[in-house]
Amino acid sequence: MEPHARSVIEHIERVLALVAPLPAASLDLESALGSILAEDLYASVSVPPFDSAAMDGYAVRLADLPPDGGQVTLHVTGDVAAGPGDTTAVEPGQAVRIMTGAPLPPGADAVIPVEHTSTGRFVAGAPREEQTVALARRPRPHVRGAGEDVRSGELLARAGSEVTAALVGALAASGAVRVPVRRRPLVVVISTGAELVPVGEPLGPGQITDSNGPMLAAAARAAGADVVRLGPVPDDPAALRAALDAAARGGPGVGSGAGSRAGADLIVTAGGVSAGAADVVREVLAPPSPATDGAGVTDVDVATVAMSPGKPQALARWHGVPWLALPGNPVGAYASFELFARPAIGRLRGLDLAGKHHLSEIGCSASTSSTRSNTPPAVLISAAVGWSGSPGRLLVVPVRLVPLPDGGAAHSSDASAVGVKPVGSRHSLSALATADGLALVPSDIEKVHAGDLVQVLMLR
């Protein structure tokens, strides 16, 4: 590790110390989709609320059916459809037509599917004509008991769980109308650089299109945040301070995009954090002097992180709002987002990061690492080819999934025999766009050999 450089895991921990879960709000079920539960949720009613038929057929008494599977003929005395209505009791020697989901009639304790009876099938809309039915005992009763799925008072989901479409269904079935969830964080993304031109505008001499702003805004939305994008901001301290003020206090372009919220919950900037003479973020984060207004910035933490790309990083609060300053190199900016900003957004959302599967400590060899929560989720995949490491730094390499040579590798337990290989330049946006993941090569690895297990942050 370089002198005075901090590890990636230490920087993750400092980022997470800067943020806290947002307050809870009560939302209707469909509006809560994608949000994170603020409280444990319990079923208000049992599912199903009554004993019901699991198949179309005949409700019968098992006592009327010979245990040896012999066929009997029963009198058909009524019909029961799903929904409200009178339920005909089943007396000895009787059977009642019943449809899937209908309440099981009193006296009945089994349903014989119609296809296993003398009737054969029911005709939609046709009245009942059969007076009797021949049938026999089946291996299963085809009855869904009351509370078989969920019992009233049973835990449905814990705080920190994401509200998925399936959970919406389970909550609705169990009586929930509104649920307490964490408010979605508002992330303001600001790209910096005098050379940057907004997307769609013509380029002049020495200018490039701003790609970091749209990329990081899209990544923040994918991480579950509402997003407002400002900039690009030129390499001018006053212009950057104005953009940061707008982000933190809900100025033009922020308040209108944030609904009723006054300002950002998290600010993410790209660029201007290195050691160049025009690095505007470093200038704004410098201690205040008579010539600068530094009153809005606190908790400044400018760091060299032992990773490549993405070495220059900074943390601060701007008027109390957490601010993550990421480098301007596009691959470094994206890798920094995945390693630092995504966990921060997860904590703001109230996501139970510790409850998810996370790989061992980022930046350590797989054989010597220890389990940590709140680190980005990763998987171990065999290297399909060899490549050089970057001793002293965590090396971030865009990689693509490929078949392993000869159908597998000595260290791979993956039956699909898939490995990873670097794609394009480590600093190329086109490589990032075609990558399936980011390989994280620990700082103590000089070379990755074919067949070695590497940590991979999956992007797809």
C-alpha positions as CSV (number, residue, x, y, z in Angstrom):
1,M,0.0,0.0,0.0
2,E,1.2,3.5,-0.8
3,P,2.4,5.7,2.1
4,H,-0.6,7.4,3.8
5,A,-3.1,5.6,1.5
6,R,-6.1,4.2,3.2
7,S,-7.6,0.8,2.3
8,V,-10.9,0.6,0.3
9,I,-12.7,-1.0,3.3
10,E,-11.6,1.8,5.6
11,H,-12.9,4.4,3.1
12,I,-16.2,2.4,2.8
13,E,-16.5,2.6,6.6
14,R,-15.9,6.3,6.6
15,V,-18.5,6.8,3.9
16,L,-21.1,4.8,5.8
17,A,-20.3,6.8,9.0
18,L,-21.3,9.9,7.1
19,V,-24.9,8.8,6.4
20,A,-27.8,7.4,8.4
21,P,-31.2,5.9,7.4
22,L,-33.8,8.5,6.4
23,P,-37.0,9.0,8.4
24,A,-40.0,6.7,7.8
25,A,-43.1,7.5,5.9
26,S,-46.4,5.6,5.5
27,L,-47.2,4.7,1.8
28,D,-49.9,2.7,0.2
29,L,-48.8,-0.7,-1.0
30,E,-48.2,0.1,-4.7
31,S,-46.4,3.4,-4.0
32,A,-44.1,1.5,-1.6
33,L,-42.7,-0.7,-4.3
34,G,-38.9,-0.5,-4.3
35,S,-38.7,1.2,-0.9
36,I,-37.2,-0.3,2.3
37,L,-39.4,-1.3,5.2
38,A,-38.8,0.8,8.3
39,E,-40.5,-1.7,10.7
40,D,-41.2,-5.4,11.0
41,L,-44.6,-6.2,9.4
42,Y,-47.0,-8.8,10.7
43,A,-50.1,-10.4,9.1
44,S,-53.4,-8.8,10.1
45,V,-55.4,-11.8,8.8
46,S,-54.7,-15.4,8.0
47,V,-54.1,-16.5,4.4
48,P,-56.3,-18.2,3.4
49,P,-58.9,-17.0,5.9
50,F,-60.9,-20.2,5.7
51,D,-60.6,-23.8,4.6
52,S,-60.9,-23.8,0.8
53,A,-60.8,-26.1,-2.2
54,A,-57.4,-26.3,-4.0
55,M,-59.0,-28.0,-7.1
56,D,-62.3,-28.0,-9.0
57,G,-64.1,-31.2,-8.0
58,Y,-66.3,-32.6,-5.3
59,A,-66.2,-31.9,-1.6
60,V,-66.6,-35.2,0.3
61,R,-66.2,-36.8,3.6
62,L,-63.2,-39.1,3.8
63,A,-65.2,-41.4,6.1
64,D,-67.3,-42.2,3.0
65,L,-64.3,-43.3,0.9
66,P,-62.8,-46.8,1.4
67,P,-59.2,-46.5,2.6
68,D,-58.1,-49.1,0.0
69,G,-59.0,-46.8,-2.9
70,G,-62.2,-48.6,-3.9
71,Q,-64.7,-46.5,-5.8
72,V,-68.0,-45.4,-4.3
73,T,-71.0,-43.6,-5.7
74,L,-72.2,-40.5,-3.8
75,H,-75.3,-38.3,-4.2
76,V,-74.5,-34.8,-5.5
77,T,-76.5,-32.4,-3.4
78,G,-75.3,-28.9,-4.2
79,D,-72.7,-26.4,-5.7
80,V,-70.2,-24.1,-4.0
81,A,-68.5,-21.5,-6.0
82,A,-65.7,-19.1,-5.0
83,G,-67.1,-16.0,-3.3
84,P,-69.9,-15.2,-0.9
85,G,-73.0,-17.4,-0.8
86,D,-74.7,-20.2,1.0
87,T,-72.6,-23.3,1.7
88,T,-74.4,-26.6,1.5
89,A,-73.3,-29.0,4.3
90,V,-72.1,-32.5,3.2
91,E,-73.9,-35.3,5.0
92,P,-72.8,-39.0,5.0
93,G,-73.1,-40.4,1.5
94,Q,-73.2,-37.0,-0.2
95,A,-70.9,-34.9,-2.3
96,V,-71.0,-31.3,-3.3
97,R,-69.6,-29.7,-6.5
98,I,-66.9,-27.2,-5.5
99,M,-64.7,-24.8,-7.4
100,T,-61.1,-23.8,-6.7
101,G,-60.9,-21.2,-3.9
102,A,-64.5,-21.8,-2.6
103,P,-65.0,-22.4,1.1
104,L,-65.0,-26.0,2.1
105,P,-68.6,-27.0,3.1
106,P,-69.3,-28.1,6.7
107,G,-68.8,-31.8,7.1
108,A,-66.4,-32.1,4.2
109,D,-62.7,-32.8,4.7
110,A,-61.4,-33.5,1.2
111,V,-61.9,-32.5,-2.4
112,I,-61.7,-35.1,-5.3
113,P,-60.6,-33.4,-8.5
114,V,-63.3,-33.6,-11.2
115,E,-60.9,-35.3,-13.7
116,H,-60.6,-38.3,-11.3
117,T,-64.4,-38.8,-11.1
118,S,-67.1,-40.2,-13.4
119,T,-68.0,-36.7,-14.4
120,G,-64.7,-36.2,-16.1
121,R,-64.9,-32.4,-16.4
122,F,-67.1,-29.4,-15.7
123,V,-68.4,-27.3,-18.6
124,A,-68.2,-23.6,-17.9
125,G,-71.6,-22.1,-17.5
126,A,-73.4,-25.4,-17.8
127,P,-75.9,-26.2,-14.9
128,R,-75.3,-29.2,-12.7
129,E,-77.1,-32.3,-14.2
130,E,-75.4,-35.2,-12.5
131,Q,-77.4,-36.6,-9.5
132,T,-74.6,-39.0,-8.5
133,V,-70.8,-39.2,-8.9
134,A,-68.5,-42.2,-8.7
135,L,-65.1,-41.5,-7.2
136,A,-62.4,-42.8,-4.9
137,R,-60.0,-41.6,-2.3
138,R,-56.9,-39.7,-3.6
139,P,-53.4,-39.5,-2.1
140,R,-54.0,-35.8,-1.2
141,P,-57.0,-34.1,0.2
142,H,-56.7,-31.0,-2.1
143,V,-57.8,-28.7,0.7
144,R,-56.0,-25.4,1.6
145,G,-56.4,-25.1,5.4
146,A,-57.1,-21.7,7.0
147,G,-53.8,-20.0,7.7
148,E,-51.9,-22.6,5.7
149,D,-49.9,-19.8,4.0
150,V,-49.8,-17.2,6.7
151,R,-51.4,-17.1,10.1
152,S,-52.7,-13.9,11.7
153,G,-49.9,-12.2,13.7
154,E,-47.1,-14.0,11.8
155,L,-44.0,-12.1,10.7
156,L,-44.2,-11.3,7.0
157,A,-41.1,-9.2,6.4
158,R,-38.4,-7.6,8.6
159,A,-37.3,-4.0,8.7
160,G,-34.6,-3.4,6.1
161,S,-36.3,-5.6,3.5
162,E,-37.0,-4.2,0.1
163,V,-40.7,-4.0,-0.9
164,T,-40.9,-6.2,-4.0
165,A,-43.9,-7.0,-6.2
166,A,-44.2,-10.4,-4.5
167,L,-44.1,-8.8,-1.1
168,V,-46.8,-6.3,-2.2
169,G,-49.0,-9.3,-3.0
170,A,-48.3,-11.1,0.3
171,L,-49.0,-7.8,2.3
172,A,-52.2,-7.2,0.4
173,A,-53.4,-10.8,1.0
174,S,-52.6,-10.5,4.7
175,G,-54.6,-7.3,5.3
176,A,-52.0,-4.5,4.9
177,V,-53.2,-1.2,3.3
178,R,-50.3,1.1,4.1
179,V,-46.8,0.3,5.1
180,P,-44.0,2.2,6.9
181,V,-41.0,2.6,4.6
182,R,-37.9,4.8,4.5
183,R,-38.2,7.8,2.3
184,R,-36.3,7.4,-1.0
185,P,-33.1,9.5,-0.8
186,L,-32.6,12.4,-3.1
187,V,-29.2,12.3,-4.7
188,V,-27.8,15.4,-6.5
189,V,-25.1,14.6,-9.0
190,I,-22.7,17.3,-10.1
191,S,-20.0,16.9,-12.7
192,T,-17.1,19.3,-12.8
193,G,-14.6,20.4,-15.5
194,A,-14.1,23.4,-17.8
195,E,-13.7,20.9,-20.7
196,L,-17.2,19.4,-20.2
197,V,-20.2,20.1,-22.5
198,P,-23.7,18.9,-21.7
199,V,-25.0,16.0,-23.7
200,G,-26.3,17.0,-27.1
201,E,-24.4,20.3,-27.4
202,P,-21.7,20.8,-30.1
203,L,-18.1,20.4,-29.0
204,G,-15.6,23.2,-29.4
205,P,-11.8,23.0,-29.3
206,G,-10.6,21.1,-26.3
207,Q,-14.1,20.1,-25.2
208,I,-15.6,16.7,-24.4
209,T,-19.2,15.6,-23.7
210,D,-20.0,15.2,-20.0
211,S,-20.4,11.4,-19.6
212,N,-19.9,11.2,-15.8
213,G,-23.0,13.2,-14.9
214,P,-25.5,11.0,-16.8
215,M,-23.6,7.8,-15.9
216,L,-23.6,8.5,-12.1
217,A,-27.2,9.8,-12.2
218,A,-28.3,6.6,-13.9
219,A,-26.3,4.5,-11.3
220,A,-27.9,6.4,-8.4
221,R,-31.4,5.7,-9.9
222,A,-30.5,2.1,-10.3
223,A,-29.4,2.0,-6.6
224,G,-32.9,3.2,-5.6
225,A,-32.6,7.0,-5.3
226,D,-34.4,9.9,-6.8
227,V,-31.9,11.9,-8.7
228,V,-31.3,15.5,-9.8
229,R,-28.3,16.3,-12.0
230,L,-26.6,19.7,-12.0
231,G,-23.8,20.9,-14.2
232,P,-21.4,20.4,-15.7
233,V,-19.8,23.0,-13.5
234,P,-16.7,24.8,-14.7
235,D,-13.4,24.8,-12.8
236,D,-14.5,27.8,-10.8
237,P,-14.8,27.7,-7.0
238,A,-17.7,30.2,-6.9
239,A,-19.6,28.2,-9.5
240,L,-19.1,24.9,-7.6
241,R,-20.2,26.5,-4.3
242,A,-23.3,27.8,-6.0
243,A,-24.1,24.4,-7.3
244,L,-23.5,22.8,-3.9
245,D,-25.7,25.4,-2.2
246,A,-28.5,24.7,-4.7
247,A,-28.1,20.9,-4.0
248,A,-28.1,21.3,-0.2
249,R,-30.8,23.9,0.1
250,G,-33.1,23.1,-2.8
251,G,-32.2,25.8,-5.2
252,P,-33.1,26.2,-8.8
253,G,-33.2,22.8,-10.6
254,V,-33.3,20.9,-7.3
255,G,-36.4,21.9,-5.4
256,S,-38.6,21.5,-8.5
257,G,-37.3,18.0,-9.2
258,A,-37.5,16.9,-5.6
259,G,-41.2,17.4,-4.9
260,S,-41.6,18.7,-1.3
261,R,-38.1,18.1,-0.2
262,A,-35.9,21.2,0.3
263,G,-32.6,19.7,-0.7
264,A,-30.5,16.7,-1.3
265,D,-29.9,13.8,1.1
266,L,-26.6,13.1,-0.6
267,I,-24.4,15.0,-3.0
268,V,-22.1,13.1,-5.4
269,T,-19.5,15.1,-7.5
270,A,-17.2,13.8,-10.2
271,G,-13.9,15.3,-11.0
272,G,-11.7,18.1,-9.5
273,V,-10.5,16.0,-6.5
274,S,-7.0,15.2,-7.7
275,A,-3.8,17.2,-7.1
276,G,-3.9,19.4,-10.2
277,A,-3.8,23.2,-10.1
278,A,-7.3,23.4,-11.6
279,D,-8.9,20.8,-9.3
280,V,-11.8,22.9,-8.1
281,V,-13.2,20.4,-5.5
282,R,-9.8,20.4,-3.6
283,E,-9.9,24.2,-3.7
284,V,-13.4,24.4,-2.2
285,L,-12.6,21.8,0.4
286,A,-9.5,23.7,1.5
287,P,-9.5,25.4,4.9
288,P,-11.4,28.7,4.8
289,S,-9.4,31.9,4.4
290,P,-10.2,35.6,4.0
291,A,-10.4,35.0,0.2
292,T,-12.7,31.9,0.4
293,D,-16.1,31.2,2.0
294,G,-15.7,27.8,3.6
295,A,-18.4,28.2,6.2
296,G,-20.7,25.7,4.5
297,V,-18.3,22.8,4.5
298,T,-17.5,20.6,7.6
299,D,-16.1,17.1,8.3
300,V,-13.7,17.4,5.4
301,D,-11.8,14.2,4.7
302,V,-9.5,14.3,1.6
303,A,-7.9,10.9,1.1
304,T,-5.7,8.9,-1.1
305,V,-7.3,5.4,-1.4
306,A,-5.2,2.4,-2.3
307,M,-7.1,1.6,-5.5
308,S,-6.6,2.0,-9.2
309,P,-8.4,3.7,-10.9
310,G,-10.1,5.9,-8.3
311,K,-7.2,6.8,-6.0
312,P,-8.2,10.5,-5.2
313,Q,-11.3,10.7,-3.0
314,A,-12.9,13.2,-0.6
315,L,-15.7,13.2,1.9
316,A,-17.4,16.2,3.6
317,R,-20.7,17.8,4.6
318,W,-22.0,20.8,2.7
319,H,-24.4,22.7,4.9
320,G,-25.0,19.4,6.7
321,V,-25.6,17.3,3.6
322,P,-23.2,14.3,3.1
323,W,-20.9,14.9,0.1
324,L,-18.9,12.2,-1.8
325,A,-16.3,13.6,-4.1
326,L,-15.3,11.0,-6.7
327,P,-12.5,11.2,-9.3
328,G,-13.2,12.3,-12.8
329,N,-11.7,9.3,-14.6
330,P,-14.9,7.6,-15.9
331,V,-14.0,4.0,-14.9
332,G,-12.6,5.4,-11.6
333,A,-15.8,7.3,-11.0
334,Y,-18.0,4.3,-11.8
335,A,-15.9,2.0,-9.6
336,S,-16.0,4.6,-6.8
337,F,-19.8,4.8,-7.1
338,E,-20.1,1.0,-6.8
339,L,-17.7,0.8,-3.9
340,F,-18.7,3.9,-1.9
341,A,-21.8,5.7,-3.2
342,R,-24.0,2.6,-3.6
343,P,-23.5,1.5,0.0
344,A,-24.2,5.0,1.2
345,I,-27.5,5.2,-0.8
346,G,-28.3,1.7,0.6
347,R,-27.9,3.0,4.2
348,L,-29.9,6.1,3.5
349,R,-32.7,3.9,2.1
350,G,-32.6,1.8,5.3
351,L,-31.4,-1.3,3.4
352,D,-30.3,-4.1,5.7
353,L,-26.8,-4.3,4.2
354,A,-25.6,-6.6,7.0
355,G,-28.3,-9.1,6.2
356,K,-27.2,-9.6,2.6
357,H,-24.5,-11.8,1.4
358,H,-21.3,-9.9,1.1
359,L,-17.9,-11.1,0.2
360,S,-15.0,-10.9,2.6
361,E,-13.0,-7.7,3.1
362,I,-12.5,-5.8,-0.2
363,G,-8.8,-5.5,-1.0
364,C,-7.6,-8.6,0.8
365,S,-6.8,-12.0,-0.7
366,A,-9.7,-14.4,-0.7
367,S,-7.7,-16.8,1.4
368,T,-6.9,-14.3,4.2
369,S,-10.0,-12.1,4.2
370,S,-12.5,-11.7,7.0
371,T,-16.2,-11.3,6.8
372,R,-17.5,-7.7,6.8
373,S,-21.0,-6.3,6.5
374,N,-21.8,-3.2,4.5
375,T,-19.2,-4.0,1.8
376,P,-20.5,-4.3,-1.8
377,P,-21.8,-7.8,-2.8
378,A,-19.3,-9.7,-4.8
379,V,-18.7,-13.3,-6.1
380,L,-15.6,-15.4,-6.5
381,I,-15.0,-16.4,-10.2
382,S,-12.1,-18.1,-11.8
383,A,-9.8,-16.0,-14.1
384,A,-10.0,-17.3,-17.6
385,V,-6.7,-15.7,-18.5
386,G,-3.8,-14.1,-16.6
387,W,-3.2,-10.4,-16.1
388,S,-1.0,-8.1,-14.0
389,G,-2.0,-6.8,-10.6
390,S,-1.1,-3.4,-9.1
391,P,0.9,-4.2,-5.9
392,G,0.0,-1.7,-3.1
393,R,-3.4,-0.9,-4.6
394,L,-6.7,-2.6,-5.2
395,L,-6.9,-3.0,-9.0
396,V,-10.3,-2.5,-10.5
397,V,-10.6,-4.3,-13.9
398,P,-13.7,-4.3,-16.2
399,V,-14.2,-8.0,-17.0
400,R,-16.4,-10.1,-19.2
401,L,-17.8,-13.6,-18.5
402,V,-16.4,-16.2,-20.9
403,P,-16.3,-20.0,-21.0
404,L,-13.2,-21.4,-19.2
405,P,-10.6,-23.2,-21.3
406,D,-11.1,-27.0,-21.4
407,G,-14.5,-26.7,-19.7
408,G,-13.2,-25.7,-16.3
409,A,-10.5,-24.7,-13.9
410,A,-8.8,-26.5,-11.0
411,H,-10.1,-24.0,-8.5
412,S,-13.6,-23.6,-9.9
413,S,-16.6,-25.3,-8.3
414,D,-18.9,-23.7,-10.8
415,A,-20.6,-26.4,-12.9
416,S,-21.2,-23.8,-15.7
417,A,-17.4,-23.5,-16.1
418,V,-17.5,-19.7,-16.6
419,G,-14.6,-17.4,-15.9
420,V,-13.7,-13.8,-16.4
421,K,-11.2,-11.9,-18.6
422,P,-10.4,-8.2,-18.9
423,V,-12.2,-6.3,-21.6
424,G,-10.6,-3.2,-23.3
425,S,-8.7,-0.6,-21.4
426,R,-9.0,-0.2,-17.7
427,H,-9.8,3.5,-18.2
428,S,-12.2,3.1,-21.2
429,L,-15.9,3.9,-21.0
430,S,-16.5,1.5,-23.9
431,A,-14.8,-1.3,-21.9
432,L,-17.1,-0.5,-18.9
433,A,-20.2,-0.5,-21.1
434,T,-19.5,-4.0,-22.3
435,A,-18.3,-5.4,-19.0
436,D,-20.2,-8.0,-17.0
437,G,-18.5,-7.0,-13.8
438,L,-15.5,-5.3,-12.1
439,A,-12.8,-7.6,-10.9
440,L,-11.2,-6.5,-7.6
441,V,-7.6,-7.6,-7.5
442,P,-6.2,-7.3,-4.0
443,S,-3.2,-5.0,-3.3
444,D,-0.9,-7.9,-2.4
445,I,-1.3,-9.7,-5.7
446,E,1.4,-9.0,-8.3
447,K,-0.2,-11.2,-11.0
448,V,-3.5,-13.0,-11.6
449,H,-3.0,-16.4,-13.1
450,A,-5.5,-18.3,-15.2
451,G,-7.6,-20.4,-12.8
452,D,-7.1,-18.1,-9.8
453,L,-10.3,-17.0,-8.0
454,V,-10.9,-13.3,-8.2
455,Q,-13.5,-11.1,-6.5
456,V,-16.0,-9.7,-9.0
457,L,-18.6,-7.0,-8.5
458,M,-21.3,-8.1,-10.9
459,L,-22.8,-5.3,-13.0
460,R,-25.4,-7.4,-14.9
